[in-house]
Amino acid sequence: MSPGGLSRRSFAIAMLVAGALFMENLDGTIIATGLPAMAGSFRTGVVDVNIGVTSYLLALAVFIPISGWMADRFGTRKVFSSAIAIFTLASIWCGSCHTLTQFTLARVVQGLGGSMMVPVGRLMTVRETPKHQIMRTIAYTVWPALVAPILGPPLGGWITTYFNWRWMFLLNVPIGLVLLVCTFILVRDERRHRTTPFDWIGFVLVGLACFSLIEWMEFSSKSPVRWSLVTGLGVLAMSSAFGAVWHLRRTKAPLFHLDMLKVATFRAVTSGGSWFRMAIFVTPFLLPLMFQVGFGMSAFAAGSLVVAVFAGNLAMKPLTTPLLRRYGFRRVLIVNGALTALVFFACARLSPATPHWAILLVLFLSGLGRSMQLTSLTTLCFADLPEDRMSSGSAMFAMAQQLNTSIGVGLGAMIIRLVAWRYDGGVEHLREFHAAFWVVGLLMLCGLPSILALRPDAGDTVAGRSTALLAAEESSV
């Protein structure tokens, strides 16, 4: 037997999935510190490179819903190994790009691999583990991956400062090769017959709406504004969104069941919670840029500071469940949301004259608030959801979370550009980043009304349910 009483096979597959999650999380956090150096290589503006971040996140959001269907149709081993191969090959492509267009396309392909890699990996873990051991197994997959966000920023800064930013992506190659070999040794090629067809029309409409929205944000903040393109993208985004809602309400087997929005807690998390997530996920993008462009720090020094955010995230994890049990979801989300907004406002006051200990304290506190808010939101999302809607709710929430992240990064870049235009057109002053953090704090406050509208005991009656706590485990990564 392996640790925790798990069978050797269950433990080995859990470690395999943990490796895939580690690689994806490392790739997602390591890139932020290298953006200024990448902008120099691509001969473009620092903020323009954000398209490489948003395109990856958008690909994750769009393709996540199809991962379960792919696993059932073609087998878990084929899909999981293919996803790892795509992610690894796309990493090589990212590391060899010479233009921003090439890099954006490479990141989209990388996002395609990532969208199937982790969801299918978790599906493998659940299928290979007895029900009474699922929580323990998921913990084994999550905890090693928590190291990646702490390791990513300083590692990315060190590589960028002393070597070349391209090695940040080539680092995935040996990890991917090891994961591929282990996959063919450990994973059975299981297939399952689906009783309902996949909703391809809903998939296309939802994906088109997401793509159009992100591209609209990107082009609407570039100078000079191409109004015909911006208007066309806006019309396409709205029409696709309305068409998707109309289709999902009428089809027998929709991509997402919209009746889940009748559940008050799920509705609050997917609507008002989106404001929280946009604010939370844009922070790791803004901080390294502010420290390098605004403070004049090296990539390594900037990455070393950002570690404090993820250290706070990790430090809060053991306290999350006790605090939720003691004070309830509604109270925790309101108080923590307000306090986290204040911390983001404090980020808007940071300057090169601020003592390093004060900067580290602010970043650590932001990490504490980030972790608590994300875990509380994700747990509450599943707390009152009926069992027959868990799968659809999980897919919808995962897609919404990635889309919120992409919108948040795009919004942060938009604010920086707009403030830069207001003055001299160059992104080289602290005022652009300070303005962005003021907006981030306001986003946090915008999410509070939907939580205030919940009943005081919302979700608390099932706070200990395994499905809810399972979501909490995963959300902290």
ABEGO torsion letter per residue (X at the ends): XBBGGBBAAAAAAAAAAAAAAAAAAAAAAAAAAAAAAAAAAAGBBAAAAAAAAAAAAAAAAAAAAAAAAAAAAAEAAAAAAAAAAAAAAAAAAAAABABAAAAAAAAAAAAAAAAAAAAAAAAAAAAABBAAAAAAAAAAAAAAAAAAAAAAAAAAAAAAAABBAAAAAAAAAAAAAAAAAAAAAABBBBBBBBABBBBAAAAAAAAAAAAAAAAAAAAAABOBBBAAAAAAAAAAAAAAAAAAAAAAAABABBABBAAAAABAAAAAAABAAAAAAAAAAAAAAAAAAAAAAAAGBBAAAAAAAAAAAAAAAAAAAAAAAAAAAAAEAAAAAAAAAAAAAAAAAAAAABBAABBAAAAAAAAAAAAAAAAAAAAAAAAAAAAABBAAAAAAAAAAAAAAAAAAAAAAAAAAAAAAAAAAAABAGBBABAAAAAAAAAAAAAAAAAAAAAAAABBAABGAAAAABAAAAAAAAAAAX
